[in-house]
Amino acid sequence: GEEFVVVCYDADSETAKRYAEEIRSKVAAEDFKVAGNITCSCGITQIIKEDNFNEAFDRMDKALYKAKSDGRNCTRIG
């Protein structure tokens, strides 16, 4: 599977979760000609002022893998 990063400026964790859920549900509802039906898992985090890139990325990555381990096709906040 591929991994993508989306940055939502001026969005708190709950707003970002709503965006991620909208993307996730639209992907799951789509019938792709070659691949058929696919799903995606989303991991999100809110970047805070004290973060450095690695800290924020690590939280996001852990949230993504939590979504995958929770059965996939879901969103988790890290």
C-alpha positions as CSV (number, residue, x, y, z in Angstrom):
1,G,0.0,0.0,0.0
2,E,1.0,3.6,-0.6
3,E,1.2,6.2,2.1
4,F,0.4,9.9,1.6
5,V,0.6,12.9,3.9
6,V,-2.0,15.7,3.9
7,V,-1.4,18.9,5.8
8,C,-4.5,20.8,7.0
9,Y,-3.5,24.3,8.2
10,D,-5.6,25.8,11.0
11,A,-7.4,22.6,11.7
12,D,-7.6,20.9,15.2
13,S,-7.5,17.1,15.5
14,E,-11.3,16.7,15.4
15,T,-11.6,18.8,12.2
16,A,-8.8,16.9,10.6
17,K,-10.5,13.6,11.6
18,R,-13.7,14.8,9.9
19,Y,-11.7,15.5,6.7
20,A,-9.9,12.1,6.9
21,E,-13.2,10.3,7.5
22,E,-14.7,12.0,4.4
23,I,-11.7,10.9,2.3
24,R,-11.8,7.4,3.7
25,S,-15.5,6.9,3.1
26,K,-15.3,8.2,-0.4
27,V,-12.4,5.9,-1.3
28,A,-14.3,2.9,0.2
29,A,-17.4,3.8,-1.8
30,E,-15.6,4.1,-5.1
31,D,-15.4,1.2,-7.6
32,F,-12.0,1.6,-9.3
33,K,-11.9,0.0,-12.8
34,V,-8.7,-2.0,-12.3
35,A,-8.5,-2.4,-8.5
36,G,-12.2,-2.8,-7.8
37,N,-13.2,-1.7,-4.3
38,I,-10.3,-0.6,-2.0
39,T,-10.1,1.0,1.5
40,C,-7.7,3.3,3.2
41,S,-6.6,3.7,6.8
42,C,-5.9,7.2,8.2
43,G,-3.6,8.3,11.0
44,I,-3.7,12.0,12.1
45,T,-2.0,14.2,14.6
46,Q,-2.2,17.8,15.5
47,I,1.2,19.6,15.2
48,I,1.9,21.8,18.3
49,K,4.3,24.7,18.6
50,E,6.9,22.6,20.5
51,D,7.0,19.8,17.9
52,N,9.8,19.0,15.6
53,F,9.2,17.2,12.4
54,N,10.2,13.8,13.7
55,E,8.0,14.0,16.8
56,A,4.9,14.9,14.8
57,F,5.6,12.4,12.0
58,D,6.1,9.6,14.6
59,R,2.7,10.3,16.2
60,M,1.0,10.4,12.8
61,D,2.7,7.2,11.8
62,K,1.8,5.4,15.0
63,A,-1.8,6.5,14.6
64,L,-1.8,5.1,11.0
65,Y,-0.5,1.7,12.2
66,K,-3.0,1.7,15.0
67,A,-5.8,2.2,12.3
68,K,-4.3,-0.7,10.4
69,S,-4.0,-3.0,13.4
70,D,-7.6,-2.1,14.4
71,G,-8.9,-3.7,11.2
72,R,-8.1,-1.1,8.6
73,N,-10.5,1.2,6.8
74,C,-10.7,3.5,9.9
75,T,-9.1,6.7,11.2
76,R,-7.1,7.1,14.4
77,I,-5.7,10.2,16.2
78,G,-2.2,10.0,17.6
